[in-house]
Amino acid sequence: MYGVGAVIAGISIPIMMRYVKTEVSIVITMFIYVISITVMIVEPSIIMLYGLVIFHALGNAGTRVARNVLMMEKIPNEVMGRVDSLFRLIGTGIRIVLLMLFTAGVSKLGVMIPFYVLSVILICSFGIAVYYIASERKIGMEVSNKSIV
């Protein structure tokens, strides 16, 4: 099911990016990911889990595709490799720290508390992304002609 969502993301993200800015498409796919994780926690049902995995993959793969497009649009080619390596290093570091914390949390507090913490982290990250897009629109930075949002 995850592969189905990733294929849907690969097809739909380029279409969506024709109509909205790259930053907005990142926020939209991030929202899909946050909602899928949060609903998995709130309603732990096997049938719903299979359906939400598609949205989980759509949000995850879609955010990665849109992020790579944004990097290619904004970062000069001569420093692209270094910037990409830095972002991957930071991302891997965050994943390692969260994995250590959640592993310790599962052994001491049970499974659901780390999931709740993950959901709160994702919701806060989504809020920061929405604030960034809103502040960018407010000050009028880089308003492209394809932005309808």
N, CA, C and O atoms as a DFTB+ gen file, in Angstrom:
596 C
 N C O
     1  1       0.822      -1.196       0.000
     2  2       0.000       0.000       0.000
     3  2       0.868       1.263       0.000
     4  3       0.502       2.275      -0.598
     5  1       2.017       1.192       0.675
     6  2       2.905       2.351       0.712
     7  2       3.394       2.682      -0.696
     8  3       3.493       3.852      -1.068
     9  1       3.698       1.650      -1.471
    10  2       4.150       1.860      -2.845
    11  2       3.093       2.534      -3.696
    12  3       3.414       3.357      -4.554
    13  1       1.833       2.192      -3.467
    14  2       0.739       2.833      -4.207
    15  2       0.712       4.327      -3.903
    16  3       0.583       5.145      -4.814
    17  1       0.832       4.681      -2.636
    18  2       0.843       6.094      -2.264
    19  2       2.040       6.833      -2.830
    20  3       1.924       7.989      -3.236
    21  1       3.203       6.168      -2.859
    22  2       4.397       6.808      -3.414
    23  2       4.253       7.030      -4.915
    24  3       4.684       8.061      -5.431
    25  1       3.656       6.079      -5.616
    26  2       3.419       6.250      -7.057
    27  2       2.428       7.380      -7.298
    28  3       2.616       8.192      -8.204
    29  1       1.380       7.432      -6.496
    30  2       0.406       8.527      -6.621
    31  2       1.099       9.869      -6.385
    32  3       0.822      10.841      -7.087
    33  1       1.988       9.924      -5.411
    34  2       2.729      11.164      -5.146
    35  2       3.604      11.535      -6.332
    36  3       3.659      12.700      -6.727
    37  1       4.283      10.556      -6.899
    38  2       5.144      10.829      -8.042
    39  2       4.388      11.360      -9.241
    40  3       4.930      12.136     -10.028
    41  1       3.145      10.948      -9.387
    42  2       2.320      11.425     -10.502
    43  2       1.653      12.754     -10.166
    44  3       1.597      13.651     -11.007
    45  1       1.148      12.884      -8.943
    46  2       0.323      14.053      -8.616
    47  2       1.113      15.297      -8.226
    48  3       0.636      16.410      -8.447
    49  1       2.291      15.147      -7.661
    50  2       3.053      16.317      -7.206
    51  2       3.458      17.222      -8.368
    52  3       3.279      18.436      -8.262
    53  1       3.996      16.692      -9.477
    54  2       4.298      17.601     -10.593
    55  2       3.064      18.316     -11.137
    56  3       3.152      19.469     -11.561
    57  1       1.926      17.645     -11.128
    58  2       0.685      18.289     -11.581
    59  2       0.289      19.390     -10.615
    60  3      -0.081      20.484     -11.041
    61  1       0.363      19.115      -9.312
    62  2       0.002      20.118      -8.315
    63  2       0.937      21.323      -8.386
    64  3       0.503      22.458      -8.188
    65  1       2.214      21.082      -8.666
    66  2       3.175      22.175      -8.674
    67  2       3.015      23.092      -9.881
    68  3       3.621      24.163      -9.922
    69  1       2.218      22.696     -10.856
    70  2       1.892      23.613     -11.949
    71  2       0.972      24.726     -11.482
    72  3       0.965      25.815     -12.058
    73  1       0.197      24.458     -10.444
    74  2      -0.838      25.387     -10.003
    75  2      -0.497      26.141      -8.726
    76  3      -1.041      27.220      -8.488
    77  1       0.382      25.603      -7.910
    78  2       0.754      26.276      -6.665
    79  2       2.270      26.364      -6.580
    80  3       2.989      25.638      -7.267
    81  1       2.742      27.263      -5.727
    82  2       4.179      27.396      -5.521
    83  2       4.735      26.132      -4.874
    84  3       4.002      25.362      -4.254
    85  1       6.015      25.937      -5.026
    86  2       6.664      24.749      -4.475
    87  2       6.534      24.704      -2.960
    88  3       6.295      23.642      -2.386
    89  1       6.690      25.858      -2.309
    90  2       6.574      25.897      -0.855
    91  2       5.177      25.484      -0.399
    92  3       5.027      24.781       0.601
    93  1       4.169      25.918      -1.127
    94  2       2.790      25.571      -0.776
    95  2       2.557      24.078      -0.979
    96  3       1.861      23.452      -0.180
    97  1       3.123      23.498      -2.031
    98  2       2.950      22.062      -2.243
    99  2       3.637      21.258      -1.141
   100  3       3.157      20.189      -0.762
   101  1       4.755      21.766      -0.624
   102  2       5.407      21.093       0.504
   103  2       4.497      21.121       1.728
   104  3       4.365      20.117       2.428
   105  1       3.875      22.258       1.985
   106  2       2.984      22.373       3.142
   107  2       1.761      21.472       2.966
   108  3       1.313      20.853       3.930
   109  1       1.219      21.389       1.759
   110  2       0.049      20.534       1.516
   111  2       0.400      19.068       1.758
   112  3      -0.340      18.362       2.443
   113  1       1.517      18.605       1.204
   114  2       1.890      17.203       1.405
   115  2       2.294      16.931       2.853
   116  3       2.081      15.834       3.369
   117  1       2.872      17.930       3.498
   118  2       3.197      17.793       4.921
   119  2       1.912      17.653       5.740
   120  3       1.858      16.862       6.682
   121  1       0.885      18.415       5.384
   122  2      -0.405      18.321       6.060
   123  2      -0.996      16.922       5.899
   124  3      -1.523      16.356       6.857
   125  1      -0.910      16.364       4.697
   126  2      -1.414      15.007       4.461
   127  2      -0.678      14.014       5.363
   128  3      -1.298      13.124       5.945
   129  1       0.626      14.165       5.477
   130  2       1.430      13.272       6.314
   131  2       1.054      13.409       7.792
   132  3       0.877      12.409       8.488
   133  1       0.935      14.646       8.265
   134  2       0.599      14.888       9.675
   135  2      -0.770      14.304       9.999
   136  3      -0.946      13.658      11.033
   137  1      -1.733      14.529       9.123
   138  2      -3.079      13.999       9.362
   139  2      -3.059      12.474       9.381
   140  3      -3.706      11.863      10.232
   141  1      -2.328      11.847       8.457
   142  2      -2.316      10.383       8.429
   143  2      -1.694       9.803       9.698
   144  3      -2.201       8.818      10.234
   145  1      -0.609      10.395      10.185
   146  2       0.014       9.904      11.423
   147  2      -0.915      10.122      12.612
   148  3      -1.083       9.229      13.443
   149  1      -1.519      11.308      12.695
   150  2      -2.378      11.623      13.836
   151  2      -3.621      10.738      13.859
   152  3      -4.029      10.279      14.926
   153  1      -4.220      10.497      12.710
   154  2      -5.411       9.639      12.669
   155  2      -5.039       8.200      13.002
   156  3      -5.831       7.493      13.625
   157  1      -3.854       7.752      12.602
   158  2      -3.412       6.402      12.976
   159  2      -3.349       6.248      14.491
   160  3      -3.648       5.180      15.027
   161  1      -2.959       7.318      15.178
   162  2      -2.849       7.266      16.633
   163  2      -4.226       7.317      17.281
   164  3      -4.512       6.568      18.216
   165  1      -5.074       8.205      16.778
   166  2      -6.384       8.416      17.390
   167  2      -7.303       7.226      17.163
   168  3      -8.042       6.836      18.067
   169  1      -7.269       6.647      15.979
   170  2      -8.168       5.545      15.634
   171  2      -7.340       4.340      15.200
   172  3      -7.139       4.134      14.003
   173  1      -6.856       3.539      16.152
   174  2      -6.016       2.392      15.789
   175  2      -6.848       1.214      15.272
   176  3      -7.157       0.283      16.016
   177  1      -7.195       1.270      14.019
   178  2      -7.973       0.222      13.376
   179  2      -7.154      -0.353      12.222
   180  3      -6.500       0.393      11.493
   181  1      -7.187      -1.657      12.055
   182  2      -6.399      -2.301      11.003
   183  2      -6.870      -1.857       9.623
   184  3      -6.046      -1.565       8.757
   185  1      -8.164      -1.804       9.409
   186  2      -8.692      -1.395       8.104
   187  2      -8.300       0.046       7.810
   188  3      -7.882       0.366       6.697
   189  1      -8.436       0.912       8.803
   190  2      -8.062       2.307       8.600
   191  2      -6.551       2.431       8.410
   192  3      -6.089       3.293       7.663
   193  1      -5.788       1.584       9.076
   194  2      -4.333       1.618       8.929
   195  2      -3.927       1.391       7.476
   196  3      -3.066       2.098       6.953
   197  1      -4.538       0.413       6.829
   198  2      -4.197       0.145       5.429
   199  2      -4.544       1.323       4.526
   200  3      -3.791       1.645       3.606
   201  1      -5.662       1.957       4.781
   202  2      -6.019       3.133       3.986
   203  2      -5.112       4.317       4.258
   204  3      -4.749       5.052       3.340
   205  1      -4.745       4.504       5.517
   206  2      -3.906       5.646       5.878
   207  2      -2.460       5.493       5.420
   208  3      -1.754       6.488       5.263
   209  1      -2.016       4.267       5.205
   210  2      -0.652       4.064       4.718
   211  2      -0.482       4.703       3.343
   212  3       0.595       5.206       3.024
   213  1      -1.526       4.688       2.532
   214  2      -1.463       5.345       1.220
   215  2      -1.242       6.839       1.403
   216  3      -0.406       7.430       0.720
   217  1      -1.986       7.457       2.320
   218  2      -1.816       8.890       2.568
   219  2      -0.475       9.186       3.238
   220  3       0.140      10.224       2.991
   221  1      -0.037       8.271       4.080
   222  2       1.278       8.400       4.713
   223  2       2.368       8.456       3.633
   224  3       3.251       9.313       3.672
   225  1       2.293       7.541       2.684
   226  2       3.273       7.513       1.593
   227  2       3.134       8.730       0.689
   228  3       4.134       9.296       0.247
   229  1       1.905       9.130       0.414
   230  2       1.676      10.311      -0.424
   231  2       2.296      11.547       0.213
   232  3       2.958      12.333      -0.465
   233  1       2.085      11.717       1.506
   234  2       2.653      12.869       2.194
   235  2       4.163      12.808       2.295
   236  3       4.841      13.809       2.067
   237  1       4.696      11.647       2.634
   238  2       6.141      11.504       2.802
   239  2       6.871      11.659       1.468
   240  3       7.786      12.474       1.354
   241  1       6.475      10.889       0.469
   242  2       7.143      10.961      -0.835
   243  2       6.893      12.308      -1.505
   244  3       7.788      12.863      -2.142
   245  1       5.681      12.830      -1.361
   246  2       5.369      14.124      -1.964
   247  2       6.196      15.249      -1.384
   248  3       6.646      16.136      -2.110
   249  1       6.399      15.217      -0.076
   250  2       7.221      16.244       0.561
   251  2       8.667      16.140       0.091
   252  3       9.320      17.157      -0.140
   253  1       9.161      14.931      -0.048
   254  2      10.545      14.756      -0.506
   255  2      10.724      15.235      -1.948
   256  3      11.707      15.906      -2.263
   257  1       9.779      14.894      -2.817
   258  2       9.866      15.333      -4.214
   259  2       9.813      16.854      -4.290
   260  3      10.629      17.474      -4.972
   261  1       8.856      17.450      -3.592
   262  2       8.715      18.911      -3.633
   263  2       9.926      19.601      -3.002
   264  3      10.354      20.655      -3.472
   265  1      10.476      19.015      -1.944
   266  2      11.670      19.593      -1.316
   267  2      12.857      19.577      -2.274
   268  3      13.607      20.549      -2.353
   269  1      13.027      18.480      -2.998
   270  2      14.126      18.413      -3.961
   271  2      13.936      19.422      -5.088
   272  3      14.907      20.027      -5.543
   273  1      12.700      19.610      -5.543
   274  2      12.428      20.612      -6.576
   275  2      12.740      22.006      -6.041
   276  3      13.336      22.819      -6.748
   277  1      12.345      22.288      -4.805
   278  2      12.627      23.591      -4.204
   279  2      14.133      23.835      -4.107
   280  3      14.610      24.934      -4.390
   281  1      14.872      22.808      -3.708
   282  2      16.322      22.962      -3.624
   283  2      16.916      23.237      -4.998
   284  3      17.810      24.075      -5.125
   285  1      16.436      22.547      -6.028
   286  2      16.967      22.772      -7.370
   287  2      16.621      24.161      -7.892
   288  3      17.378      24.740      -8.671
   289  1      15.478      24.699      -7.463
   290  2      15.090      26.039      -7.898
   291  2      15.883      27.129      -7.182
   292  3      16.219      28.140      -7.798
   293  1      16.187      26.954      -5.917
   294  2      16.736      28.027      -5.092
   295  2      18.248      27.995      -4.913
   296  3      18.859      29.042      -4.697
   297  1      18.864      26.824      -4.998
   298  2      20.279      26.690      -4.654
   299  2      21.106      26.611      -5.937
   300  3      20.772      25.849      -6.844
   301  1      22.177      27.391      -6.016
   302  2      23.049      27.320      -7.202
   303  2      23.682      25.931      -7.350
   304  3      23.938      25.245      -6.361
   305  1      23.926      25.534      -8.592
   306  2      24.448      24.188      -8.866
   307  2      25.802      23.927      -8.226
   308  3      26.091      22.796      -7.834
   309  1      26.636      24.954      -8.116
   310  2      27.982      24.722      -7.595
   311  2      28.003      24.384      -6.107
   312  3      29.001      23.846      -5.626
   313  1      26.944      24.679      -5.366
   314  2      26.902      24.333      -3.939
   315  2      25.784      23.345      -3.611
   316  3      25.543      23.047      -2.441
   317  1      25.104      22.838      -4.632
   318  2      23.962      21.944      -4.417
   319  2      24.355      20.700      -3.621
   320  3      23.645      20.321      -2.690
   321  1      25.458      20.069      -3.964
   322  2      25.869      18.849      -3.273
   323  2      26.158      19.081      -1.805
   324  3      25.785      18.269      -0.958
   325  1      26.819      20.182      -1.500
   326  2      27.147      20.479      -0.101
   327  2      25.893      20.788       0.711
   328  3      25.752      20.336       1.847
   329  1      24.995      21.555       0.124
   330  2      23.757      21.898       0.835
   331  2      22.907      20.652       1.044
   332  3      22.354      20.452       2.125
   333  1      22.799      19.811       0.014
   334  2      22.030      18.577       0.135
   335  2      22.642      17.674       1.202
   336  3      21.915      17.081       1.999
   337  1      23.959      17.565       1.225
   338  2      24.626      16.751       2.249
   339  2      24.369      17.297       3.647
   340  3      24.162      16.530       4.587
   341  1      24.383      18.619       3.787
   342  2      24.113      19.224       5.089
   343  2      22.692      18.913       5.550
   344  3      22.482      18.544       6.705
   345  1      21.709      19.061       4.648
   346  2      20.327      18.762       5.018
   347  2      20.149      17.289       5.367
   348  3      19.421      16.958       6.303
   349  1      20.804      16.407       4.627
   350  2      20.712      14.977       4.937
   351  2      21.365      14.666       6.288
   352  3      20.857      13.840       7.047
   353  1      22.488      15.325       6.587
   354  2      23.151      15.143       7.881
   355  2      22.244      15.592       9.020
   356  3      22.096      14.883      10.015
   357  1      21.642      16.758       8.877
   358  2      20.740      17.264       9.916
   359  2      19.537      16.339      10.073
   360  3      19.142      16.019      11.194
   361  1      18.953      15.909       8.954
   362  2      17.803      15.005       9.007
   363  2      18.136      13.681       9.665
   364  3      17.360      13.171      10.473
   365  1      19.290      13.122       9.322
   366  2      19.705      11.860       9.937
   367  2      19.976      12.043      11.425
   368  3      19.635      11.175      12.228
   369  1      20.581      13.155      11.793
   370  2      20.827      13.427      13.209
   371  2      19.538      13.536      14.003
   372  3      19.430      12.992      15.102
   373  1      18.558      14.240      13.447
   374  2      17.263      14.363      14.124
   375  2      16.609      12.997      14.255
   376  3      16.052      12.676      15.305
   377  1      16.670      12.184      13.194
   378  2      16.076      10.846      13.258
   379  2      16.756       9.977      14.311
   380  3      16.082       9.235      15.026
   381  1      18.078      10.058      14.414
   382  2      18.799       9.255      15.411
   383  2      18.396       9.665      16.824
   384  3      18.133       8.811      17.670
   385  1      18.349      10.971      17.077
   386  2      17.972      11.453      18.413
   387  2      16.544      11.036      18.748
   388  3      16.285      10.537      19.844
   389  1      15.613      11.236      17.811
   390  2      14.223      10.847      18.072
   391  2      14.086       9.341      18.247
   392  3      13.307       8.886      19.085
   393  1      14.829       8.564      17.470
   394  2      14.779       7.110      17.621
   395  2      15.267       6.682      18.999
   396  3      14.675       5.800      19.621
   397  1      16.342       7.300      19.479
   398  2      16.829       6.979      20.828
   399  2      15.790       7.345      21.885
   400  3      15.510       6.557      22.789
   401  1      15.218       8.547      21.767
   402  2      14.221       8.980      22.751
   403  2      12.975       8.106      22.715
   404  3      12.453       7.721      23.761
   405  1      12.496       7.790      21.513
   406  2      11.275       6.996      21.407
   407  2      11.511       5.550      21.830
   408  3      10.614       4.924      22.395
   409  1      12.693       5.010      21.571
   410  2      12.995       3.651      22.022
   411  2      13.001       3.587      23.546
   412  3      12.458       2.656      24.139
   413  1      13.617       4.579      24.168
   414  2      13.601       4.630      25.635
   415  2      12.180       4.855      26.140
   416  3      11.785       4.276      27.152
   417  1      11.413       5.686      25.449
   418  2      10.034       5.952      25.854
   419  2       9.146       4.735      25.750
   420  3       8.286       4.519      26.605
   421  1       9.341       3.930      24.708
   422  2       8.529       2.721      24.546
   423  2       8.814       1.739      25.671
   424  3       7.887       1.115      26.188
   425  1      10.063       1.589      26.058
   426  2      10.388       0.625      27.111
   427  2       9.916       1.090      28.487
   428  3       9.638       0.262      29.353
   429  1       9.823       2.406      28.700
   430  2       9.433       2.912      30.019
   431  2       7.958       3.310      30.108
   432  3       7.328       3.117      31.147
   433  1       7.403       3.864      29.026
   434  2       6.055       4.431      29.079
   435  2       5.022       3.676      28.252
   436  3       3.824       3.913      28.403
   437  1       5.457       2.786      27.397
   438  2       4.538       2.102      26.507
   439  2       4.622       2.685      25.101
   440  3       5.391       3.611      24.839
   441  1       3.828       2.132      24.217
   442  2       3.919       2.481      22.803
   443  2       3.231       3.798      22.474
   444  3       3.733       4.550      21.639
   445  1       2.119       4.096      23.091
   446  2       1.298       5.224      22.648
   447  2       1.896       6.588      22.989
   448  3       1.742       7.523      22.203
   449  1       2.558       6.734      24.107
   450  2       3.110       8.045      24.495
   451  2       4.112       8.560      23.457
   452  3       4.015       9.724      23.067
   453  1       5.072       7.749      22.992
   454  2       5.957       8.259      21.934
   455  2       5.207       8.638      20.655
   456  3       5.597       9.583      19.970
   457  1       4.141       7.915      20.331
   458  2       3.337       8.297      19.164
   459  2       2.661       9.643      19.379
   460  3       2.590      10.458      18.458
   461  1       2.169       9.880      20.579
   462  2       1.570      11.187      20.871
   463  2       2.611      12.297      20.753
   464  3       2.333      13.364      20.207
   465  1       3.804      12.039      21.266
   466  2       4.883      13.033      21.171
   467  2       5.230      13.290      19.706
   468  3       5.424      14.438      19.305
   469  1       5.309      12.225      18.906
   470  2       5.580      12.382      17.473
   471  2       4.502      13.214      16.801
   472  3       4.801      14.076      15.974
   473  1       3.261      12.962      17.150
   474  2       2.163      13.731      16.565
   475  2       2.258      15.203      16.938
   476  3       2.028      16.070      16.096
   477  1       2.594      15.492      18.183
   478  2       2.744      16.892      18.612
   479  2       3.907      17.554      17.871
   480  3       3.791      18.702      17.442
   481  1       5.022      16.844      17.719
   482  2       6.169      17.392      16.981
   483  2       5.774      17.691      15.540
   484  3       6.123      18.743      15.004
   485  1       5.051      16.772      14.912
   486  2       4.630      16.979      13.522
   487  2       3.658      18.141      13.394
   488  3       3.749      18.922      12.447
   489  1       2.731      18.265      14.332
   490  2       1.772      19.374      14.280
   491  2       2.495      20.705      14.473
   492  3       2.185      21.682      13.792
   493  1       3.453      20.749      15.393
   494  2       4.234      21.986      15.577
   495  2       5.042      22.318      14.325
   496  3       5.119      23.480      13.928
   497  1       5.636      21.317      13.710
   498  2       6.395      21.543      12.475
   499  2       5.493      22.052      11.364
   500  3       5.878      22.936      10.599
   501  1       4.299      21.497      11.277
   502  2       3.345      21.964      10.276
   503  2       2.955      23.411      10.550
   504  3       2.846      24.212       9.622
   505  1       2.748      23.746      11.814
   506  2       2.429      25.131      12.162
   507  2       3.539      26.093      11.774
   508  3       3.272      27.194      11.294
   509  1       4.780      25.681      11.979
   510  2       5.918      26.516      11.582
   511  2       5.945      26.693      10.068
   512  3       6.213      27.790       9.578
   513  1       5.672      25.629       9.328
   514  2       5.664      25.722       7.866
   515  2       4.556      26.647       7.373
   516  3       4.772      27.437       6.453
   517  1       3.379      26.557       7.974
   518  2       2.274      27.444       7.589
   519  2       2.621      28.887       7.918
   520  3       2.339      29.787       7.127
   521  1       3.227      29.116       9.073
   522  2       3.642      30.474       9.446
   523  2       4.656      31.026       8.452
   524  3       4.591      32.200       8.086
   525  1       5.588      30.189       8.015
   526  2       6.587      30.621       7.037
   527  2       5.923      31.036       5.725
   528  3       6.249      32.084       5.167
   529  1       5.002      30.224       5.239
   530  2       4.318      30.545       3.977
   531  2       3.503      31.820       4.132
   532  3       3.499      32.670       3.241
   533  1       2.808      31.957       5.265
   534  2       1.995      33.164       5.481
   535  2       2.868      34.403       5.580
   536  3       2.520      35.447       5.029
   537  1       3.988      34.306       6.266
   538  2       4.864      35.473       6.380
   539  2       5.516      35.799       5.043
   540  3       5.748      36.970       4.743
   541  1       5.813      34.798       4.245
   542  2       6.382      35.037       2.922
   543  2       5.382      35.761       2.028
   544  3       5.752      36.667       1.282
   545  1       4.125      35.362       2.105
   546  2       3.097      36.037       1.304
   547  2       2.861      37.457       1.792
   548  3       2.614      38.359       0.992
   549  1       2.937      37.660       3.125
   550  2       2.658      38.975       3.693
   551  2       3.691      40.007       3.253
   552  3       3.333      41.136       2.919
   553  1       4.957      39.634       3.249
   554  2       5.978      40.601       2.864
   555  2       6.235      40.598       1.365
   556  3       7.025      41.402       0.871
   557  1       5.578      39.703       0.639
   558  2       5.642      39.718      -0.818
   559  2       6.926      39.175      -1.408
   560  3       7.327      39.589      -2.495
   561  1       7.574      38.262      -0.716
   562  2       8.803      37.680      -1.251
   563  2       8.473      36.685      -2.346
   564  3       7.624      35.812      -2.168
   565  1       9.136      36.816      -3.460
   566  2       9.101      35.830      -4.528
   567  2       7.702      35.348      -4.856
   568  3       7.433      34.148      -4.792
   569  1       6.825      36.237      -5.198
   570  2       5.489      35.845      -5.613
   571  2       5.571      35.475      -7.081
   572  3       5.748      36.341      -7.938
   573  1       5.444      34.202      -7.366
   574  2       5.551      33.774      -8.752
   575  2       4.192      33.842      -9.424
   576  3       3.165      33.973      -8.758
   577  1       4.192      33.752     -10.742
   578  2       2.945      33.861     -11.480
   579  2       2.100      32.607     -11.399
   580  3       0.937      32.640     -11.801
   581  1       2.634      31.497     -10.895
   582  2       1.846      30.279     -10.813
   583  2       1.164      30.101      -9.462
   584  3       0.520      29.078      -9.229
   585  1       1.294      31.075      -8.572
   586  2       0.717      30.951      -7.245
   587  2      -0.756      31.334      -7.265
   588  3      -1.105      32.472      -7.582
   589  1      -1.614      30.383      -6.928
   590  2      -3.033      30.696      -6.796
   591  2      -3.467      30.615      -5.354
   592  3      -4.618      30.916      -5.037
   593  1      -2.576      30.217      -4.481
   594  2      -2.920      30.085      -3.072
   595  2      -2.342      31.249      -2.316
   596  3      -2.512      31.342      -1.100
